[in-house]
Amino acid sequence: MKLIEGFDSNYRYILVAARRARQLQSGAPPVVETNSRKPCRIAQDEIRAGKVKWEIPEMRSAVEQANEALEKALGQD
């Protein structure tokens, strides 16, 4: 299966499309003109048009997270 332009995996594409479809189901307005009324199809059209922005969150180790929490608790930001 071919990768969708701009995505590092088809799995990530599905995750982004599903999250956007949930936003549309919750009342978010579509950002592209489309003939479809199905949230999944609208989300896919928006992604193809480059209107949906996404990013991979920064992965931090458990030690880094613990240190940050400790500094925050001690007020050493």
N, C-alpha and C positions, 0 to 999 in steps of 0.2 A: 504494500500500500504506500502511495506517495505521500510525503510530508506536505502539510499545508504551508504555504509561504509565510515566513516569519515565526514559525514555531519550531522548537527543538524536538518535539515528539507529537504524535497524533493524540496521545493521552492528554497532554497539556491543552491541546486545541479543544478536546471534548470538555475538559474542566472549565475552560474559559467560556465556551459557548453555553454550557449548562448554567454557570453562574449568571451570565447575562440574561439568559432565558428566564431565570427566577426573578431577576430585577424587572423584566418586562411584565411578567405575570403579576408582580406586586404593584404595577401601575406606572413604572418608568416609561416615558415616551420613547418610541423608536427614533433613532437618529439618522435613518436613511428612508428613502421612499421605497416601498415594497408592495407587491400585490398580495403577499401572504398575510394571513392573520394568525398563523401559528408562531408562538414565541420562539421555539427552537429554530425555525426557518429564518425568522427575522434576525435572531442573534447571529446566525451563520452569514446572512447577508451583510450585517454590520461589520463582522470580522473581515469578510472579503473586501469590503470598501475601506478598510483601515480605520474605522471609527471607534473601535474598541481597543483601549490601551491596557496592557498587562505587564507585570514584571515578576520575576522570580524573587521571593523574599530572601534576604541574607540569612544564611545558615550560621548559627553560632553554637559553639560547643556548650555542654552543660556547665563546664568550669567558668566560661565567660558569662553565661547567664547568672550563675550563682554570685560571681564577683560583682556584677552590675546590681543585683538585688541587694547585696550586702552594702555596697556603697550608697545606694539609694536609702536604705534603712538607717544608715549612720549619718545621712545628710552630707555626703562627700561628693556630690555631683560635680 
